């Protein structure tokens, strides 16, 4: 039973602008997020026209998908002069979970240590390390795994050549590939997510909590274990869970190792299984087993999302993004401390930056064909970004899709967050959850859902991905990257007091006029900042691009083109052209993040997501 006071609040909130924003937000998110996912769930639970767990029983009873006993692989196995570190095969499902758990634990350890040092200690070069530690966030889709594979190649690999052949430090050659290679590539790429979120928690922590503990005798590891770590758990929990989700859905690292070495273990994860079946969708249909795998994949991801939901809502983000009320508690690092910190950061940054360094070398030299080391500098591959019609088309497609997606995300983000911030309508909490839900939904699941839903209900129309996937790529980008815009806009709305709109209303302005004449100008910086982030991460979107884009190659964006080069399914160029495209993405990302941070006057913790 709704109370009279509650009804009065709802009636006060409900005017034509709010009503339109409310309906539009729900309509868009239901059509382009919930219904496609529901279509996957429906197919996964249907057998002979009736509800059934048949496909799930078939999946979990098949050792190819789920096996507690090892089914092959090599993990620290020595053959001749080479140590093979490939991982052990336990089927698609367990392999994915093991890799994701390994990546999450590794990234969390690295991220927490790095964040604690940066947040709690002052030392020469700190600001330099603070910037360089974020290098792995620069987009190098697919090529990152290729570069790591090239570095660790048993014969001809740079690291083995230096440490085994020249310095004789290693007793054997090291071959990191397959599942272990995927875990290594993902750890190096994702640890900044944990670092940024933990750093945000540490920087907003009340320093008196630690000071009181120290006055009672706590210090060193005990202080960290009993005070610092528990208080930073919101950031750690959010960052670790996001890393887990990203690892489960990642296609870039597996495809990179498949394309580089053809290692069969690199295929043995759920995301690649779904991708391979989707690739055959042009001539056939997506099987119910693939839908069941997609449901399992999204279940693990959404479960993690729900576990940290209170840490990733719009309101929590607004609090985090404004920074703390206290001056961070820091101390100067002594000589012994610096003797530990400098080697840690130097080794971490050099190791984690291997993909980005490799991309630059591949794009500007003949390293892809010269063997161990590059022999000459060339701008041939950079010039092909402007002269090769296939490359130019891929870049144009990405610019078009990302630009249109930003426009939709800004409209949807502004409408939905305004409803949440300014109305008392029922369902605003659910709308908040829907706005942050794309964090948890793997892109490969979104692609499968779009294929099933839009080919089923819009066959033969412009929304049919088999006719033209361009529109669906735009909608997919806008939904997948919506949290960037929504959270930035909501943070801006938190800084605009409602009294400003109330004054305008008492002077005769409508809600529509006050929204566009007062609210939008005051939050313009947040709208622009969120839009920039949406654009740059749409440009580097992988999962939906390589799946939906494959349905019509002339509609493929940049990341689809790169996947074709690395995966080897189309003779569209060399890996150096893919590296040149990655260099373009890196350049766009650096410029966009710099402009966004300048506009917002802060470094937002959500950049890691």
C-alpha positions in Angstrom: 0.0 0.0 0.0 1.5 3.3 -1.1 1.1 6.1 1.5 -0.5 9.4 0.6 2.8 11.3 1.2 4.5 8.9 -1.3 1.8 9.5 -3.9 2.2 13.3 -3.5 6.0 12.9 -4.0 5.3 10.9 -7.2 2.7 13.3 -8.5 5.1 16.2 -7.8 7.9 14.5 -9.7 5.7 13.5 -12.7 5.7 16.1 -15.3 6.0 15.7 -19.1 9.8 15.9 -19.2 10.3 13.5 -16.4 7.7 11.1 -17.9 9.3 11.2 -21.3 12.8 10.6 -19.8 11.5 7.8 -17.6 9.7 6.0 -20.5 12.5 6.5 -23.0 15.2 5.2 -20.6 13.3 2.1 -19.8 12.3 1.5 -23.4 15.9 1.8 -24.7 17.4 -0.4 -22.0 14.7 -3.0 -22.3 14.9 -3.2 -26.1 18.7 -3.1 -26.4 19.8 -4.9 -23.2 17.2 -6.9 -21.5 15.2 -8.4 -24.4 18.3 -9.7 -26.2 19.6 -11.4 -23.0 16.1 -12.8 -22.4 16.2 -14.3 -25.8 19.4 -16.2 -25.0 17.9 -17.4 -21.7 14.7 -18.6 -23.5 16.7 -20.6 -26.1 18.9 -22.1 -23.4 16.0 -23.3 -21.3 13.8 -24.6 -24.2 13.9 -28.3 -25.4 11.2 -29.7 -27.8 9.1 -26.6 -27.1 9.0 -26.9 -23.3 11.0 -25.6 -20.4 14.0 -27.9 -19.7 17.5 -28.1 -18.2 18.4 -30.4 -21.0 21.1 -28.2 -22.6 22.7 -27.4 -19.2 22.7 -31.1 -18.2 24.4 -31.9 -21.6 27.0 -29.2 -21.0 28.0 -30.2 -17.5 27.9 -33.9 -18.3 30.3 -33.4 -21.2 34.0 -33.5 -20.1 34.8 -31.3 -23.0 33.0 -28.5 -21.2 33.5 -29.4 -17.5 36.0 -31.9 -16.2 37.5 -32.1 -12.7 40.2 -34.4 -14.1 42.9 -33.0 -16.3 42.3 -33.6 -20.0 45.7 -32.6 -21.3 48.0 -29.6 -21.4 51.4 -28.8 -20.0 52.2 -26.9 -16.9 55.8 -26.6 -15.9 56.7 -29.5 -18.1 60.3 -29.8 -19.3 60.9 -31.2 -22.8 64.5 -31.0 -24.0 65.8 -27.5 -23.3 62.3 -25.9 -23.0 60.0 -25.4 -20.1 56.4 -25.4 -21.3 53.9 -23.3 -19.3 50.6 -23.8 -21.1 48.1 -24.7 -18.4 46.0 -27.8 -17.7 42.8 -28.4 -19.7 39.6 -28.9 -17.5 37.1 -28.1 -20.2 35.8 -24.7 -21.4 33.9 -23.8 -18.2 36.5 -24.7 -15.6 39.3 -23.3 -17.8 37.6 -19.9 -17.9 37.0 -19.9 -14.2 40.5 -20.9 -13.3 42.0 -18.3 -15.7 39.7 -15.6 -14.3 40.5 -16.5 -10.7 44.2 -16.5 -11.4 44.0 -13.2 -13.1 41.9 -11.7 -10.4 44.2 -12.8 -7.6 47.4 -11.7 -9.4 45.9 -8.4 -10.5 44.6 -7.8 -6.9 48.0 -8.4 -5.3 49.8 -6.1 -7.8 47.1 -3.5 -7.7 46.9 -3.3 -3.9 50.7 -3.1 -3.4 51.0 -0.4 -6.1 48.1 1.6 -4.7 49.4 1.4 -1.1 52.8 2.7 -2.1 51.4 5.5 -4.2 48.8 6.5 -1.6 50.9 6.3 1.6 54.5 7.2 0.6 56.4 10.2 -0.9 59.5 9.6 -2.9 61.3 11.1 -5.9 59.7 10.1 -9.2 56.4 9.2 -7.6 54.3 11.2 -10.1 56.2 9.6 -13.0 55.5 6.1 -11.7 51.9 7.2 -11.1 51.5 7.9 -14.8 53.5 5.0 -16.2 51.7 2.4 -14.1 48.6 3.1 -16.2 50.2 2.3 -19.5 48.6 -1.2 -19.7 45.2 0.5 -20.0 46.1 1.8 -23.4 44.3 -0.3 -26.0 46.2 -2.9 -27.9 43.4 -5.4 -28.7 44.7 -8.8 -30.0 48.2 -7.5 -30.7 49.0 -7.5 -27.0 48.9 -11.3 -26.9 50.7 -11.6 -30.2 53.6 -9.4 -28.8 53.7 -11.4 -25.5 53.9 -14.6 -27.6 56.7 -13.1 -29.7 58.6 -12.2 -26.6 58.3 -15.7 -25.1 58.8 -17.7 -28.2 61.1 -20.6 -27.3 63.3 -20.0 -30.2 63.6 -16.5 -31.7 61.8 -14.9 -28.7 63.6 -11.8 -27.3 63.4 -12.8 -23.6 64.6 -16.3 -24.2 67.4 -15.0 -26.4 68.6 -12.5 -23.7 68.2 -14.6 -20.6 68.9 -18.0 -22.0 71.2 -17.6 -25.0 73.2 -14.5 -24.0 73.1 -14.1 -20.2 72.6 -17.8 -19.4 70.4 -16.8 -16.4 67.5 -19.2 -17.2 68.3 -22.9 -17.0 65.7 -23.6 -19.8 63.9 -21.7 -22.5 60.4 -20.6 -21.3 57.3 -21.1 -23.5 54.3 -19.3 -22.0 51.3 -20.0 -24.1 47.7 -21.3 -24.0 45.8 -20.8 -20.8 48.9 -19.6 -18.9 49.6 -17.1 -21.7 46.0 -15.8 -21.6 46.3 -15.3 -17.8 49.6 -13.5 -18.1 48.3 -11.2 -20.8 45.2 -10.4 -18.9 47.0 -9.8 -15.6 49.3 -7.3 -17.2 46.3 -5.5 -18.9 43.9 -5.5 -16.0 45.8 -4.8 -12.8 45.4 -1.0 -13.2 41.6 -1.6 -12.7 42.3 -2.8 -9.1 45.0 -0.2 -8.6 42.7 2.7 -9.5 39.8 1.5 -7.4 41.9 0.7 -4.4 43.8 4.0 -4.7 40.4 5.9 -4.8 39.5 4.1 -1.5 42.8 4.9 0.1 42.7 8.6 -0.9 39.2 9.0 0.6 40.0 7.2 3.8 39.9 9.1 7.1 43.6 9.3 8.2 42.6 9.5 11.8 41.6 5.8 11.7 45.1 4.7 11.1 46.6 7.3 13.5 44.4 6.0 16.3 45.4 2.5 15.6 49.1 3.5 15.7 48.6 5.3 19.0 47.3 2.0 20.4 50.4 0.1 19.2 49.4 -1.2 15.8 52.0 -0.8 13.0 53.5 -2.3 9.9 51.6 -5.3 8.6 49.2 -5.4 11.5 48.1 -1.9 10.8 47.6 -2.8 7.1 45.7 -6.0 7.9 43.4 -4.7 10.6 42.7 -1.1 9.4 44.0 -0.1 6.0 42.9 -3.2 4.0 39.4 -3.5 5.6 38.8 0.2 4.9 39.9 -0.2 1.3 37.8 -3.2 0.7 35.1 -1.3 -1.3 37.7 -0.4 -3.9 39.4 -3.8 -3.8 36.1 -5.7 -4.1 34.9 -3.5 -7.0 38.2 -3.7 -8.8 38.7 -7.4 -8.3 35.2 -8.3 -9.4 35.5 -6.2 -12.5 38.7 -7.9 -13.4 37.0 -11.3 -12.9 34.2 -10.2 -15.3 36.6 -8.8 -17.9 38.7 -11.9 -17.8 35.7 -14.2 -18.4 34.5 -12.1 -21.4 37.9 -11.3 -22.9 38.4 -12.4 -26.6 41.6 -10.3 -27.3 44.1 -12.4 -25.4 42.8 -15.9 -26.6 42.5 -14.8 -30.2 46.0 -13.2 -30.1 47.6 -16.5 -28.9 45.5 -18.5 -31.4 46.6 -16.3 -34.2 50.2 -16.3 -33.1 50.9 -19.9 -32.3 47.7 -21.8 -33.0 48.0 -23.2 -29.5 44.9 -25.4 -29.0 44.6 -24.6 -25.3 44.1 -20.9 -26.1 40.7 -22.0 -27.6 39.6 -23.8 -24.5 37.7 -20.9 -22.8 34.0 -20.1 -22.9 34.3 -16.7 -24.8 36.2 -18.4 -27.7 33.6 -21.2 -27.8 30.8 -18.7 -28.2 32.8 -16.7 -30.7 33.5 -19.7 -32.9 29.9 -20.7 -33.0 28.8 -17.2 -33.7 31.3 -17.1 -36.6 29.3 -19.9 -38.2 26.0 -18.1 -37.7 26.0 -16.6 -41.2 25.4 -20.0 -42.8 23.6 -21.7 -39.9 22.2 -20.8 -36.5 23.5 -20.3 -33.0 23.0 -23.6 -31.2 21.2 -24.0 -27.9 24.4 -25.3 -26.3 26.1 -22.0 -27.2 23.1 -20.2 -25.6 23.6 -22.3 -22.5 27.3 -21.5 -22.4 26.4 -17.8 -22.8 23.9 -18.0 -19.9 26.6 -19.7 -17.7 29.0 -16.9 -18.7 26.6 -14.1 -17.9 25.5 -15.8 -14.7 29.0 -15.8 -13.3 29.5 -12.2 -14.4 26.1 -10.9 -13.0 26.6 -12.8 -9.7 29.9 -10.9 -9.2 28.2 -7.7 -10.2 25.4 -8.2 -7.7 27.9 -9.0 -5.0 29.5 -5.5 -5.3 26.4 -3.7 -6.5 26.5 -1.3 -3.5 30.0 -0.2 -4.6 29.2 0.5 -8.2 25.9 2.4 -8.1 25.7 5.9 -9.5 25.5 7.5 -6.1 28.5 5.7 -4.8 30.5 6.8 -7.8 29.4 10.4 -7.3 30.9 10.2 -3.8 34.1 8.6 -5.0 34.7 10.9 -7.9 34.5 14.0 -5.7 37.5 12.9 -3.7 37.9 12.8 0.1 37.5 15.5 2.6 40.9 14.9 4.2 44.5 15.3 3.1 45.9 11.9 2.3 48.2 10.5 5.0 51.7 10.0 3.6 55.3 9.6 4.9 58.7 10.0 3.3 60.3 6.8 2.1 63.7 5.9 3.4 66.7 4.6 1.5 65.8 0.9 2.3 62.2 1.5 1.2 63.3 3.1 -2.1 65.7 0.2 -2.7 62.5 -2.0 -2.7 60.0 0.4 -4.4 62.1 1.5 -7.4 62.9 -2.1 -8.6 59.3 -3.1 -8.0 57.9 -0.3 -10.1 60.5 -0.5 -12.8 60.0 -4.3 -13.2 56.2 -3.9 -13.1 56.1 -1.1 -15.6 58.6 -2.7 -18.0 56.7 -6.1 -17.9 53.2 -4.6 -18.1 54.2 -2.3 -21.0 55.6 -5.0 -23.2 52.4 -5.0 -25.4 52.4 -1.3 -25.8 56.2 -1.2 -26.5 55.8 -4.1 -28.9 53.0 -2.3 -30.7 55.1 0.7 -31.3 58.0 -1.4 -32.6 55.8 -3.5 -34.8 54.1 -0.4 -36.3 57.4 1.5 -37.0 59.8 -1.2 -38.0 60.1 -4.5 -39.9 60.1 -6.6 -36.7 57.1 -8.7 -37.8 59.2 -10.2 -40.6 62.8 -9.6 -39.4 63.0 -12.3 -36.8 64.6 -11.7 -33.4 65.0 -7.9 -33.6 63.9 -5.2 -36.0 66.4 -4.3 -38.7 65.0 -1.1 -40.2 62.6 1.7 -39.4 59.7 2.1 -41.8 56.5 4.3 -42.0 54.9 2.0 -44.6 52.4 0.6 -42.1 51.5 4.0 -40.7 50.9 5.3 -44.3 48.5 2.4 -44.9 46.2 3.9 -42.4 45.5 6.6 -45.0 46.1 4.7 -48.3 44.8 1.2 -47.9 41.0 1.3 -48.7 40.2 -1.6 -46.3 42.0 0.1 -43.4 40.5 3.5 -44.2 37.0 1.9 -44.3 37.6 0.2 -40.9 38.7 3.5 -39.4 35.7 5.4 -40.9 33.3 2.7 -39.6 34.7 3.0 -36.1 34.5 6.8 -36.2 30.9 6.7 -37.4 29.7 4.0 -34.9 31.5 5.5 -32.0 30.3 9.0 -32.7 26.7 7.9 -33.1 27.0 5.8 -29.9 28.2 8.8 -28.0 25.2 10.8 -29.1 22.8 8.1 -28.0 24.7 7.5 -24.7 24.7 11.2 -23.8 20.9 11.5 -24.5 20.1 8.3 -22.6 22.6 9.0 -19.8 21.3 12.5 -19.3 17.7 11.4 -19.3 18.0 8.4 -17.0 20.3 10.0 -14.5 18.1 13.1 -14.2 15.1 10.9 -13.4 17.2 9.1 -10.7 18.5 12.3 -9.2 15.4 14.5 -9.4 12.3 12.3 -9.2 10.7 10.0 -6.6 9.1 7.7 -9.2 9.0 4.0 -8.4 11.6 2.0 -10.3 14.5 4.5 -10.1 16.6 2.1 -8.1 16.0 -0.5 -10.8 16.9 2.1 -13.4 20.2 2.7 -11.5 20.9 -1.0 -11.7 20.2 -1.1 -15.4 22.6 1.8 -16.1 25.4 0.0 -14.3 24.5 -3.5 -15.5 26.4 -3.4 -18.8 29.6 -3.6 -16.7 28.6 -7.2 -15.9 27.2 -8.4 -19.2 30.0 -9.8 -21.4 30.1 -8.3 -24.9 30.0 -11.7 -26.5 26.7 -12.4 -24.8 25.3 -9.0 -26.0 26.3 -10.0 -29.5 24.7 -13.4 -29.3 21.5 -11.8 -27.8 21.4 -9.2 -30.6 21.7 -11.9 -33.2 19.0 -14.1 -31.8 16.6 -11.3 -30.9 16.8 -9.1 -34.0 17.0 -11.9 -36.6 14.0 -13.5 -34.9 11.8 -10.4 -34.6 13.2 -8.0 -37.2 14.2 -10.4 -40.0 14.7 -8.6 -43.3 14.7 -5.1 -41.8 17.5 -2.7 -41.3 17.8 -4.1 -37.7 18.5 -7.6 -39.0 22.2 -8.1 -38.4 22.4 -10.4 -41.4 21.2 -7.5 -43.6 23.4 -4.8 -42.0 25.0 -5.0 -38.5 25.9 -1.3 -38.5 22.9 0.0 -36.5 23.2 -2.8 -34.0 26.9 -2.1 -33.5 25.9 1.5 -32.7 23.3 0.4 -30.2 25.6 -2.2 -28.7 28.3 0.5 -28.2 25.9 2.9 -26.7 24.7 0.3 -24.2 28.0 -1.3 -23.4 29.7 2.1 -22.7 26.7 3.8 -21.2 28.1 3.7 -17.6 30.9 6.1 -18.6 28.5 8.8 -19.5 25.8 8.0 -16.9 28.2 8.1 -14.0 29.9 11.3 -15.1 26.6 13.0 -15.7 25.2 11.9 -12.3 28.3 13.2 -10.6 27.6 16.6 -12.2 24.0 16.5 -11.1 25.0 15.9 -7.5 26.8 19.3 -7.7 23.7 21.2 -9.0 21.4 22.0 -6.1 17.6 21.5 -6.8 17.0 25.0 -5.5 18.3 26.5 -8.7 15.6 24.7 -10.7 13.0 25.5 -8.0 13.8 29.2 -8.3 13.4 29.0 -12.1 10.1 27.2 -11.7 8.7 29.9 -9.3 9.6 32.5 -11.9 7.5 30.7 -14.5 10.0 28.4 -16.2 8.8 24.9 -17.1 10.8 21.8 -16.1 11.8 21.5 -19.7 13.2 25.0 -19.9 15.0 24.8 -16.5 16.6 21.5 -17.6 18.0 22.9 -20.8 18.7 26.4 -19.7 20.1 25.7 -16.2 21.0 22.1 -15.6 22.6 21.2 -18.9 25.0 24.3 -19.0 26.0 23.5 -15.4 26.9 19.9 -16.1 28.2 20.4 -19.6 31.8 19.5 -18.5 30.6 16.2 -17.1 28.5 15.5 -20.2 31.5 16.2 -22.4 33.9 14.2 -20.2 31.6 11.2 -20.1 31.0 11.4 -23.8 34.8 11.5 -24.5 35.3 8.3 -22.4 32.4 6.7 -24.2 33.9 7.5 -27.6 37.4 6.3 -26.9 36.2 3.0 -25.3 33.7 2.5 -28.1 36.6 2.8 -30.6 38.4 0.0 -28.8 35.4 -2.2 -28.2 36.3 -5.8 -29.0 33.6 -8.5 -28.3 30.6 -7.0 -30.2 32.9 -5.6 -32.9 34.5 -8.9 -33.9 31.2 -10.8 -33.8 28.5 -8.5 -35.2 31.1 -6.9 -37.5 31.9 -10.4 -39.0 28.4 -10.6 -40.4 29.3 -8.1 -43.1 33.0 -7.4 -43.5 32.5 -4.1 -45.2 30.8 -2.9 -42.0 33.6 -4.1 -39.7 35.2 -1.5 -37.4 38.9 -1.2 -36.4 39.0 -4.0 -33.9 37.3 -6.4 -36.3 40.0 -5.7 -38.9 42.7 -6.2 -36.3 41.2 -9.6 -35.3 41.1 -10.7 -38.9 44.9 -9.9 -39.3 45.8 -11.7 -36.0 43.3 -14.5 -36.2 44.4 -15.3 -39.8 40.9 -15.7 -41.1 41.3 -13.2 -43.9 44.3 -12.0 -45.9 43.8 -8.4 -45.1 47.3 -7.4 -44.3 50.2 -8.0 -41.9 50.4 -7.8 -38.2 52.3 -4.5 -38.5 49.2 -2.9 -40.0 47.2 -4.1 -37.0 49.9 -2.7 -34.7 49.6 0.7 -36.6 45.8 0.6 -35.9 46.5 -0.1 -32.2 48.9 2.8 -32.2 46.1 5.0 -33.6 43.8 3.8 -30.8 46.5 4.5 -28.2 46.9 8.0 -29.6 43.2 8.7 -29.5 42.9 7.2 -26.0 45.7 9.3 -24.6 44.3 12.5 -26.1 40.8 11.7 -25.0 41.7 10.8 -21.4 43.9 13.9 -21.1 41.1 16.2 -22.3 38.5 14.4 -20.1 40.7 14.7 -17.0 41.3 18.4 -17.8 37.6 19.0 -18.2 36.6 17.1 -15.1 39.5 18.4 -13.1 40.1 15.0 -11.6 41.2 11.4 -12.4 38.1 9.3 -12.1 38.3 5.8 -10.6 35.9 4.5 -13.1 38.5 4.9 -15.9 39.5 1.4 -15.1 36.2 -0.1 -16.0 
